[in-house]
């Protein structure tokens, strides 16, 4: 209710601002028309005094020269900026945020609220925690209003995940915390699926390249740096255009290619299993994904973290069964090997 009330208030203020703008323009035009005769008389009287004084005349000429230079530079810069704006519009670039200021966060949140309601969200991320698990995340409120979501996150037990944590080399960002954030994202998606939303999750094992969010006709993009937090990277907002030659189409096509990649398994939110499929989409095998916290000591040094932990009795049994199945049907080795 509060959101609807605030939207109504913003719409009324927007309409009032438009009307006030036209009123101000009309008032200024009327004022200029009324003051023009008096201004002309004052200018002629001023010029009659100045034309007899050489110093005043030189000062006026120099002032006019400076104003003319400033005006021409402004026109040239405006023409250049207009050309760049046309290029950005053609490429679909709507906004660029070199860093997350409060104004930028409000603008991004407003746009995502408008575009995310009643739509399907497509996301490529790392752990997903800061995107939609954190209550102040960029999609924490949008997920409640969307119809469905297609999410791609990093497999926290892959070699690339360990390499990224070691590259960032931050004492508070450990491998166990990385895995815990992925588990929290999975639990959130489970709750969304339980309330009837069409949620699908895939876990990729290669190093994350970009943080990508697609909401309707808008796309948000951030680059994952090798040894920096993505929060410090600039963010781009792209919009779809009717000619389909903008960057939106490029990155949307990239997402679809990644989503259709048969090497990236789908996560079954009901059974906590990774589903592998062939080129025809038929299921070929399933692999159990451990949702419970790993056996490593929380907050241990980076060098002590390994991608595989000491297996329990159940894990040994599952490993034995997996090896037997691979021997029998000739399948590829699992991610835990």
C-alpha positions as CSV (number, residue, x, y, z in Angstrom):
1,X,0.0,0.0,0.0
2,X,2.8,2.4,0.9
3,X,4.5,1.6,-2.4
4,X,1.3,2.4,-4.4
5,X,0.8,5.6,-2.4
6,X,4.4,6.8,-3.0
7,X,4.0,5.9,-6.8
8,X,0.8,8.0,-6.9
9,X,2.5,10.9,-5.1
10,X,5.5,10.8,-7.5
11,X,3.2,10.8,-10.5
12,X,1.3,13.8,-9.2
13,X,4.5,15.7,-8.5
14,X,5.8,14.8,-12.0
15,X,2.6,16.2,-13.6
16,X,2.7,19.3,-11.4
17,X,6.4,19.9,-12.3
18,X,5.5,19.7,-16.1
19,X,2.7,22.2,-15.7
20,X,4.9,24.5,-13.6
21,X,7.6,24.4,-16.2
22,X,5.2,25.7,-18.9
23,X,3.8,28.4,-16.6
24,X,7.4,29.6,-15.9
25,X,8.2,29.7,-19.6
26,X,5.1,31.7,-20.4
27,X,5.8,34.1,-17.5
28,X,9.4,34.7,-18.6
29,X,8.3,35.3,-22.2
30,X,5.7,37.9,-21.0
31,X,8.3,39.6,-18.8
32,X,10.9,39.9,-21.6
33,X,8.3,41.3,-23.9
34,X,7.3,43.9,-21.3
35,X,10.8,44.9,-20.4
36,X,12.2,45.0,-24.0
37,X,11.3,48.7,-24.7
38,X,12.7,49.9,-21.4
39,X,15.8,47.8,-21.9
40,X,16.3,49.2,-25.4
41,X,16.1,52.8,-24.1
42,X,18.6,52.1,-21.3
43,X,21.0,50.4,-23.8
44,X,20.9,53.3,-26.2
45,X,21.6,55.8,-23.4
46,X,24.5,53.6,-22.1
47,X,26.0,53.3,-25.7
48,X,25.8,57.1,-26.1
49,X,28.1,57.5,-23.1
50,X,30.4,54.6,-23.9
51,X,31.1,55.5,-27.6
52,X,32.8,58.8,-26.5
53,X,35.1,57.0,-23.9
54,X,37.8,54.9,-25.5
55,X,38.7,53.0,-22.3
56,X,35.0,52.1,-21.8
57,X,34.7,51.1,-25.5
58,X,37.8,48.9,-25.3
59,X,36.4,47.2,-22.1
60,X,33.1,46.6,-23.7
61,X,34.8,45.1,-26.8
62,X,37.0,42.8,-24.7
63,X,34.0,41.7,-22.6
64,X,32.0,40.9,-25.8
65,X,35.0,39.0,-27.2
66,X,35.3,36.9,-24.1
67,X,31.6,36.2,-24.1
68,X,31.7,35.3,-27.8
69,X,34.6,32.8,-27.2
70,X,32.7,31.3,-24.3
71,X,29.5,31.0,-26.3
72,X,31.3,29.5,-29.3
73,X,33.1,26.9,-27.1
74,X,29.8,26.1,-25.4
75,X,28.1,25.5,-28.8
76,X,31.0,23.4,-30.1
77,X,31.0,21.3,-26.9
78,X,27.2,21.0,-27.0
79,X,27.5,19.7,-30.6
80,X,30.1,17.2,-29.6
81,X,28.1,16.0,-26.6
82,X,25.1,15.7,-28.8
83,X,27.0,13.5,-31.2
84,X,28.2,11.3,-28.3
85,X,24.7,11.2,-27.0
86,X,23.4,10.0,-30.3
87,X,26.1,7.3,-30.3
88,X,25.2,6.2,-26.8
89,X,21.5,6.2,-27.7
90,X,22.2,4.0,-30.7
91,X,24.2,1.6,-28.6
92,X,21.4,1.5,-26.0
93,X,23.5,3.1,-23.2
94,X,21.1,4.8,-20.8
95,X,23.2,5.5,-17.7
96,X,26.8,5.1,-16.5
97,X,27.6,5.0,-12.7
98,X,31.4,5.1,-12.1
99,X,30.7,4.4,-8.4
100,X,27.7,3.7,-6.2
101,X,26.6,7.0,-4.7
102,X,23.3,7.4,-2.9
103,X,21.7,9.2,-5.9
104,X,22.8,6.4,-8.2
105,X,21.4,3.8,-5.9
106,X,18.1,5.5,-5.7
107,X,17.9,5.9,-9.5
108,X,18.8,2.2,-10.1
109,X,16.4,1.0,-7.4
110,X,13.5,3.0,-8.9
111,X,14.2,1.8,-12.4
112,X,14.4,-1.8,-11.3
113,X,11.2,-1.5,-9.4
114,X,9.4,-0.2,-12.5
115,X,10.9,-2.9,-14.8
116,X,10.8,-5.9,-12.5
117,X,7.1,-6.0,-11.6
118,X,5.3,-8.9,-13.4
119,X,8.3,-9.9,-15.5
120,X,10.9,-12.7,-15.6
121,X,14.3,-11.7,-14.3
122,X,17.6,-13.1,-15.8
123,X,20.7,-12.9,-13.7
124,X,24.4,-13.9,-14.0
125,X,26.3,-13.4,-10.8
126,X,28.8,-14.8,-8.4
127,X,27.2,-15.8,-5.1
128,X,24.0,-13.7,-5.5
129,X,24.1,-12.6,-1.9
130,X,24.5,-8.9,-2.4
131,X,22.2,-8.9,-5.4
132,X,19.0,-10.4,-4.0
133,X,19.7,-12.0,-0.5
134,X,20.8,-8.9,1.3
135,X,17.8,-6.7,2.3
136,X,19.4,-3.7,0.7
137,X,20.4,-5.6,-2.4
138,X,19.6,-4.4,-5.9
139,X,16.9,-7.2,-6.4
140,X,15.8,-8.0,-2.9
141,X,12.4,-6.4,-3.4
142,X,12.1,-7.0,-7.1
143,X,12.1,-10.8,-6.7
144,X,8.9,-10.6,-4.6
145,X,7.0,-9.0,-7.6
146,X,8.5,-10.9,-10.5
147,X,6.8,-13.8,-12.3
148,X,9.9,-15.9,-12.5
149,X,13.7,-15.8,-12.5
150,X,16.6,-17.5,-14.4
151,X,19.6,-17.3,-12.1
152,X,23.2,-18.4,-12.9
153,X,25.7,-18.4,-10.0
154,X,29.2,-19.8,-9.4
155,X,29.5,-23.3,-8.2
156,X,31.2,-22.7,-4.8
157,X,33.1,-26.0,-4.9
158,X,34.8,-25.3,-8.3
159,X,38.5,-24.6,-8.7
160,X,37.7,-21.1,-10.2
161,X,35.7,-20.1,-7.0
162,X,38.8,-20.9,-4.9
163,X,41.0,-19.0,-7.3
164,X,38.8,-15.9,-7.2
165,X,38.8,-15.9,-3.4
166,X,42.6,-16.1,-3.3
167,X,42.9,-13.4,-5.9
168,X,40.7,-11.0,-3.9
169,X,42.8,-11.8,-0.8
170,X,40.5,-10.1,1.7
171,X,40.6,-11.3,5.4
172,X,36.8,-11.1,5.8
173,X,36.0,-12.8,2.4
174,X,36.9,-16.5,2.9
175,X,36.0,-19.5,0.9
176,X,33.6,-20.7,3.6
177,X,31.8,-17.4,3.5
178,X,31.6,-17.6,-0.2
179,X,30.0,-21.0,0.0
180,X,27.7,-19.8,2.8
181,X,26.5,-16.9,0.6
182,X,25.7,-19.3,-2.2
183,X,23.7,-21.5,0.2
184,X,21.7,-18.5,1.4
185,X,20.9,-17.6,-2.2
186,X,19.7,-21.1,-2.9
187,X,17.5,-21.0,0.2
188,X,15.9,-17.8,-1.0
189,X,15.2,-19.3,-4.4
190,X,13.7,-22.3,-2.7
191,X,11.3,-20.0,-0.9
192,X,10.4,-18.2,-4.1
193,X,9.7,-21.5,-5.8
194,X,7.6,-22.7,-2.9
195,X,5.2,-19.7,-3.3
196,X,4.6,-20.5,-7.0
197,X,7.2,-18.5,-8.8
198,X,8.9,-20.0,-11.9
199,X,12.5,-20.0,-10.6
200,X,15.4,-21.9,-12.2
201,X,19.0,-22.0,-11.1
202,X,22.2,-23.0,-12.8
203,X,25.7,-23.3,-11.3
204,X,28.6,-22.6,-13.6
205,X,32.2,-23.6,-12.8
206,X,34.3,-21.1,-14.8
207,X,35.6,-17.8,-13.4
208,X,32.9,-15.1,-13.2
209,X,33.2,-12.6,-16.0
210,X,30.4,-10.1,-15.4
211,X,27.4,-9.4,-13.2
212,X,24.4,-9.2,-15.5
213,X,20.8,-8.4,-14.7
214,X,18.1,-8.3,-17.3
215,X,14.7,-6.7,-16.4
216,X,12.3,-6.2,-19.3
217,X,13.8,-3.7,-21.7
218,X,16.7,-2.8,-19.4
219,X,20.0,-4.5,-18.6
220,X,22.5,-3.8,-15.8
221,X,26.1,-4.7,-16.3
222,X,29.2,-4.8,-14.1
223,X,32.5,-6.3,-14.8
224,X,34.2,-8.8,-12.4
225,X,37.8,-7.7,-11.9
226,X,40.3,-10.4,-11.2
227,X,41.3,-9.1,-7.7
228,X,38.7,-6.5,-6.9
229,X,35.2,-6.6,-5.4
230,X,32.5,-6.1,-8.0
231,X,31.0,-3.3,-5.8
232,X,33.9,-1.1,-6.6
233,X,33.4,-1.5,-10.4
234,X,31.4,0.9,-12.6
235,X,27.8,-0.1,-13.6
236,X,26.2,0.4,-17.0
237,X,22.5,0.5,-17.8
238,X,21.5,-0.5,-21.3
239,X,18.1,-0.3,-22.9
240,X,16.6,-2.3,-25.7
241,X,15.9,-0.4,-28.9
242,X,13.7,-1.4,-31.8
243,X,16.6,-1.7,-34.3
244,X,18.2,-4.5,-32.3
245,X,21.7,-3.2,-32.9
246,X,22.5,-2.0,-29.4
247,X,24.6,-3.5,-26.7
248,X,21.4,-4.8,-25.0
249,X,20.9,-7.4,-27.7
250,X,24.6,-8.4,-27.5
251,X,24.5,-9.1,-23.8
252,X,21.0,-10.6,-23.8
253,X,22.2,-13.0,-26.5
254,X,25.3,-13.8,-24.3
255,X,23.0,-14.7,-21.5
256,X,20.9,-17.0,-23.7
257,X,24.0,-18.8,-24.9
258,X,25.3,-19.3,-21.4
259,X,21.9,-20.5,-20.2
260,X,21.7,-23.0,-23.1
261,X,25.2,-24.4,-22.5
262,X,24.8,-28.1,-21.7
263,X,28.0,-28.1,-19.7
264,X,26.4,-25.9,-17.0
265,X,24.1,-28.1,-14.8
266,X,20.7,-27.1,-13.6
267,X,20.1,-27.0,-9.9
268,X,17.0,-28.9,-8.7
269,X,15.6,-26.7,-5.9
270,X,13.5,-29.6,-4.6
271,X,16.1,-32.4,-4.4
272,X,19.3,-30.3,-4.1
273,X,20.8,-32.1,-7.1
274,X,22.7,-30.9,-10.1
275,X,21.0,-32.1,-13.3
276,X,23.2,-32.7,-16.4
277,X,21.5,-32.9,-19.8
278,X,22.6,-33.7,-23.4
279,X,22.2,-31.6,-26.5
280,X,18.6,-32.7,-26.9
281,X,17.7,-31.6,-23.4
282,X,17.3,-35.2,-22.0
283,X,18.6,-35.8,-18.5
284,X,21.7,-38.0,-18.4
285,X,22.7,-37.9,-14.8
286,X,22.2,-36.2,-11.4
287,X,24.8,-35.2,-8.8
288,X,24.1,-34.5,-5.2
289,X,24.9,-30.9,-4.1
290,X,25.9,-30.5,-0.5
291,X,23.7,-27.8,1.1
292,X,25.1,-28.3,4.6
293,X,28.2,-26.1,5.6
294,X,31.5,-27.7,4.7
295,X,33.8,-29.1,7.3
296,X,36.4,-26.4,7.0
297,X,37.0,-24.2,10.0
298,X,35.2,-20.9,9.5
299,X,37.7,-18.0,9.0
300,X,40.7,-20.2,8.5
301,X,43.6,-18.8,6.4
302,X,43.1,-18.9,2.7
303,X,45.9,-21.4,2.2
304,X,44.0,-24.0,4.4
305,X,40.9,-24.0,2.3
306,X,40.5,-26.8,-0.2
307,X,37.7,-27.4,-2.7
308,X,37.1,-31.0,-1.4
309,X,36.8,-31.9,2.3
310,X,37.3,-35.2,4.0
311,X,34.3,-37.3,2.9
312,X,31.9,-38.7,5.4
313,X,30.6,-42.3,5.3
314,X,27.6,-41.2,3.2
315,X,29.9,-39.3,0.8
316,X,32.2,-42.3,0.4
317,X,29.2,-44.5,-0.4
318,X,28.0,-41.9,-2.9
319,X,31.4,-41.7,-4.4
320,X,31.7,-45.4,-4.8
321,X,28.2,-45.6,-6.4
322,X,29.2,-42.7,-8.7
323,X,32.4,-44.5,-9.8
324,X,30.4,-47.7,-10.4
325,X,27.9,-45.9,-12.5
326,X,30.6,-44.2,-14.6
327,X,32.3,-47.5,-15.2
328,X,29.0,-49.0,-16.2
329,X,27.7,-46.3,-18.5
330,X,30.9,-44.4,-19.4
331,X,29.8,-40.9,-18.2
332,X,32.1,-38.0,-17.5
333,X,33.6,-37.5,-14.0
334,X,31.7,-35.4,-11.6
335,X,32.6,-31.9,-10.4
336,X,33.8,-33.2,-7.0
337,X,36.5,-35.4,-8.5
